[in-house]
Amino acid sequence: MESKYIVWFFFFSIATLFTICLCIGNPSARCKENERQALLVFKHDLEDPSNRLLSWAGEGDCCSWFGVVCDNSTGQFKVICLKTFDSI
């Protein structure tokens, strides 16, 4: 009976670790250089009087920029979310 619990504990531990690894993604995945450059060109064509896009600069990881959402596993840019509620 005791070995049955050990097997279940082992299975549960492996399943938990696998799930955690899937959720975390690849922490070394960073923004692609060509996508970072495209976002900087896009920013240049925007008006930003409130300076919300101040983080969109330099050589940094564009996945950490305000309003930019990237895929956790590939680092590929997915979405820009710049909606303001002031204009509603």
PAMAR-68208 format. One line per 3 residues: number of its first residue (from 1); their letters; for each residue x, y, z of C-alpha. Coordinates in steps of 0.001 Angstrom, whole numbers, plus 524288, in hexadecimal, padded with zeros to 5 digits. Layout:
N
NUM	a	X,Y,Z ~ ...
***
This chain:
88
1	mes	80000,80000,80000 ~ 80B0C,80950,8036D ~ 811B3,8078D,7F62E
4	kyi	80512,80BBA,7EF90 ~ 805E6,818F9,7F664 ~ 81425,81A7A,7F2A1
7	vwf	810D6,81821,7E454 ~ 805AB,82208,7E4E4 ~ 80E5B,82BF8,7EBB4
10	fff	818F2,82A21,7E167 ~ 80F11,82B75,7D641 ~ 80903,8379E,7DC57
13	sia	81677,83DCA,7DE50 ~ 81A77,83B83,7D027 ~ 80D68,840A3,7CB10
16	tlf	80EA4,84CD7,7D386 ~ 81C80,84FAB,7CEE1 ~ 8187D,84DC3,7C0B5
19	tic	80D1C,85750,7C25F ~ 815C7,8617E,7C8DC ~ 81FB1,860A2,7BDC8
22	lci	81503,862A4,7B3A8 ~ 80FB6,86E9E,7BAAE ~ 81CBD,87527,7BCC4
25	gnp	820FC,873E5,7AEB5 ~ 82EB7,87739,7AAA4 ~ 83405,8822C,7B333
28	sar	83F45,88464,7A9B6 ~ 835FE,886EB,79E48 ~ 8375E,89520,79AC0
31	cke	8318E,89E3B,790D8 ~ 83630,89BD8,782F4 ~ 83EE9,8A6BD,77DAC
34	ner	836E1,8A8E7,7714F ~ 82A5C,8A9BA,77958 ~ 830A8,8B363,782BF
37	qal	834B2,8BBE2,7773E ~ 826F9,8BB20,77167 ~ 82101,8BF57,77E5D
40	lvf	82A4F,8CAEF,77F08 ~ 8264F,8CF03,77137 ~ 81806,8CD81,77526
43	khd	81A60,8D5E1,7814D ~ 8208A,8E077,778F1 ~ 8139D,8E1EF,77194
46	led	80B81,8E33C,77E07 ~ 80824,8EF21,78615 ~ 80AD7,8EC69,7946C
49	psn	8081D,8F8CF,79C4D ~ 806E6,8F11D,7A904 ~ 81448,8EA9E,7A70A
52	rll	80ECA,8DD02,7A940 ~ 8184A,8D7B2,79F29 ~ 82445,8DCB1,7A648
55	swa	828AD,8CEA3,7A88B ~ 828FC,8CC7F,799BD ~ 83738,8D03A,7982B
58	geg	84513,8CB76,79777 ~ 84A17,8BDBC,79628 ~ 84165,8B7FA,7A0BF
61	dcc	8384F,8AC6C,79F99 ~ 82BFD,8B15B,798D8 ~ 82416,8A6D4,79FCC
64	swf	82587,8AF0B,7AC1C ~ 820C9,8BB8F,7A59F ~ 813D5,8C194,7A99F
67	gvv	8086C,8BB9E,7A22A ~ 8108D,8B15B,79B09 ~ 80CE2,8A320,79CFF
70	cdn	815FE,89846,79874 ~ 81527,8897D,79808 ~ 81B9E,88428,7A45E
73	stg	8221B,878C3,79D91 ~ 8270B,87F12,79100 ~ 82841,88D6C,79493
76	qfk	820C3,8908E,7882E ~ 818A0,89CEB,788A0 ~ 809F8,899FB,7891E
79	vic	801CC,8A5E6,78CC8 ~ 80280,8B47B,78F4C ~ 7F89A,8B93E,79936
82	lkt	7F882,8C820,799C4 ~ 7EA03,8CA8B,79BEE ~ 7E6B5,8D5B9,7A4F0
85	fds	7DA19,8D705,7AC4E ~ 7DA93,8E5E9,7AB87 ~ 7D57C,8E5B7,79D91
88	i	7C901,8DE22,7A095
***
